[in-house]
Amino acid sequence: MGSVVLVTFAGRQQRMEILTSYVRKALERGLIDEWHIWDFTRAPEDHDWVSNEFGPVRYMHADVPYMPKGSLSKSSSFRMRASIGSDLHLALLNPADPDNFFEFIIGGWDNQGCGLRKLSREGLKTFDREFEPYWIRPTPGVLSNGSANDILLQLDPSGVPSLFVNGVFIGSWPEITIAEEASVMVRGGFGADLEILDVTDSVRRYIGQPQEKAPYYRSYDYYAKHQAEYAETVFLKCDDDIVYMDLDKLNAFIDFRILNPHYLVLSANVVNNVACAYWQQVAGMIPRELGQFEYPPEYGGSLWQSPEKANALHDFFLSKTIKALPLPKQVIEMSGARVSINFIAWLGKDLKHMSFGRASDERTLTLDLPAFLKRPVGIFSDFTVSHLSFGPQELGLHVERLLAGYEKLMRQTLGLKEPERVADLPHLAVA
């Protein structure tokens, strides 16, 4: 079996910071190999946090504006390997001209030409272009749609840039001189998504279409298109508001997933998950005083919509000495019933079944596909995670108090120090 890849749909900073500590520790221990953060953020401040926290961009939807990629100087050329069939754009930011940038268009006009513009830096945030490039050259078929494209931008000793694409000289511009190190940003555009193949960091970002209402299908579509690459991979997918993870049992969860390929999807034993709560109560792990945790086979249920039940369940779990709510047996098999996919695992070989378009990923993965393929969904008892909230629970959930409790638990579990308060720091103490 190949690598273990964790996929997370990001994200809300307030909810995701605790998860980040657990995942970075899992990477450190070698429990997982890669963390793919799909940026489906809506608030600008969350997008900025994700951009600053989680490493370089591997994939960008065509509608994503410029993102940083590297730098260019007389002593260091800019190189990139890219998968894109047209409309690759490079932005060259000269520190001597803080108000403007140069835009290199590679494979524009349906992959028929290359061009160069000089634009205000406001143009980094938008696709609007009011005038034609001041330099254009016919370059039919300059970008390959079936193999990696090698991009080279270099400076001669006098600071003049030259551009090469797949070993072919595109142009040189004596009117541009770069004396100091310049930044380079990249994007696709006009229907062309960009994948930056030389980004192989263990933690990396994938950016979907900005502000798309239901964007999650894009990640499954991406992996389905790359199924040959990921055929031997074990995939984990978790929500951005997983606030507890029993890392000591994660390896057992992964091993069970590998050794039991008949399950289409395997779920962790999740705190605040309708199906899991039902079986946790059947096993006598959730007392009746907390309420009845029924299990509707299709969707919803009282836990899903009740902040009071969610608060009580989280408080009960946080109060337990042993952070586990064992099920009646090691694995509960589910057929014909929907399961919330707060933390699940699937095998790369099953990506051939995951080109399901814009359909609900949860319903498709736990109800429709299992019925079609006649393969069950499993809930694995011995690996426990805690999921903060469903949307309907938000109205009355004690978010700040619960996050404080889970952060304390995380620090105890991972052996991290408590954050120092300003008053505790002598040189910052308030008089």
Rosetta blueprint (number, residue, H / E / L):
1 M L
2 G L
3 S L
4 V E
5 V E
6 L E
7 V E
8 T E
9 F E
10 A E
11 G L
12 R L
13 Q H
14 Q H
15 R H
16 M H
17 E H
18 I H
19 L H
20 T H
21 S H
22 Y H
23 V H
24 R H
25 K H
26 A H
27 L H
28 E H
29 R H
30 G L
31 L L
32 I L
33 D L
34 E E
35 W E
36 H E
37 I E
38 W E
39 D E
40 F L
41 T L
42 R L
43 A L
44 P H
45 E H
46 D H
47 H H
48 D H
49 W H
50 V H
51 S H
52 N H
53 E H
54 F L
55 G L
56 P L
57 V E
58 R E
59 Y E
60 M E
61 H L
62 A L
63 D L
64 V L
65 P L
66 Y L
67 M E
68 P E
69 K E
70 G E
71 S E
72 L E
73 S E
74 K L
75 S L
76 S E
77 S L
78 F E
79 R E
80 M E
81 R E
82 A E
83 S E
84 I L
85 G L
86 S L
87 D L
88 L E
89 H E
90 L E
91 A E
92 L E
93 L E
94 N L
95 P L
96 A L
97 D L
98 P L
99 D L
100 N E
101 F E
102 F E
103 E E
104 F E
105 I E
106 I E
107 G E
108 G H
109 W H
110 D H
111 N H
112 Q L
113 G E
114 C E
115 G E
116 L E
117 R E
118 K E
119 L E
120 S E
121 R H
122 E H
123 G H
124 L H
125 K H
126 T L
127 F L
128 D L
129 R L
130 E L
131 F L
132 E L
133 P L
134 Y L
135 W E
136 I E
137 R E
138 P E
139 T L
140 P L
141 G L
142 V L
143 L L
144 S L
145 N L
146 G L
147 S L
148 A L
149 N E
150 D E
151 I E
152 L E
153 L E
154 Q E
155 L E
156 D L
157 P L
158 S L
159 G L
160 V L
161 P E
162 S E
163 L E
164 F E
165 V E
166 N L
167 G L
168 V E
169 F E
170 I E
171 G E
172 S E
173 W L
174 P L
175 E L
176 I L
177 T L
178 I L
179 A L
180 E L
181 E L
182 A E
183 S E
184 V E
185 M E
186 V E
187 R E
188 G L
189 G E
190 F L
191 G L
192 A E
193 D L
194 L E
195 E E
196 I E
197 L L
198 D L
199 V L
200 T L
201 D L
202 S L
203 V E
204 R E
205 R E
206 Y E
207 I E
208 G L
209 Q L
210 P L
211 Q L
212 E L
213 K L
214 A L
215 P L
216 Y L
217 Y H
218 R H
219 S H
220 Y H
221 D H
222 Y H
223 Y H
224 A H
225 K H
226 H L
227 Q L
228 A L
229 E L
230 Y L
231 A L
232 E L
233 T L
234 V E
235 F E
236 L E
237 K E
238 C E
239 D L
240 D L
241 D L
242 I E
243 V E
244 Y E
245 M E
246 D L
247 L H
248 D H
249 K H
250 L H
251 N H
252 A H
253 F H
254 I H
255 D H
256 F H
257 R H
258 I H
259 L H
260 N L
261 P L
262 H L
263 Y L
264 L L
265 V E
266 L E
267 S E
268 A E
269 N E
270 V E
271 V E
272 N L
273 N L
274 V H
275 A H
276 C H
277 A H
278 Y H
279 W H
280 Q H
281 Q H
282 V H
283 A L
284 G L
285 M L
286 I L
287 P L
288 R H
289 E H
290 L H
291 G L
292 Q L
293 F L
294 E L
295 Y L
296 P L
297 P L
298 E L
299 Y L
300 G L
301 G L
302 S H
303 L H
304 W H
305 Q H
306 S L
307 P H
308 E H
309 K H
310 A H
311 N H
312 A H
313 L H
314 H H
315 D H
316 F H
317 F H
318 L H
319 S H
320 K L
321 T L
322 I L
323 K L
324 A L
325 L L
326 P L
327 L L
328 P L
329 K L
330 Q L
331 V E
332 I E
333 E E
334 M E
335 S L
336 G L
337 A L
338 R L
339 V L
340 S L
341 I L
342 N L
343 F E
344 I E
345 A E
346 W E
347 L E
348 G H
349 K H
350 D H
351 L H
352 K H
353 H H
354 M L
355 S L
356 F L
357 G L
358 R L
359 A L
360 S L
361 D H
362 E H
363 R H
364 T H
365 L H
366 T H
367 L H
368 D H
369 L H
370 P H
371 A H
372 F H
373 L H
374 K L
375 R L
376 P L
377 V E
378 G E
379 I E
380 F E
381 S E
382 D E
383 F E
384 T E
385 V E
386 S E
387 H E
388 L L
389 S L
390 F L
391 G H
392 P H
393 Q H
394 E H
395 L H
396 G H
397 L L
398 H L
399 V H
400 E H
401 R H
402 L H
403 L H
404 A H
405 G H
406 Y H
407 E H
408 K H
409 L H
410 M H
411 R H
412 Q H
413 T H
414 L H
415 G L
416 L L
417 K L
418 E L
419 P L
420 E L
421 R L
422 V H
423 A H
424 D H
425 L L
426 P H
427 H H
428 L H
429 A L
430 V L
431 A L
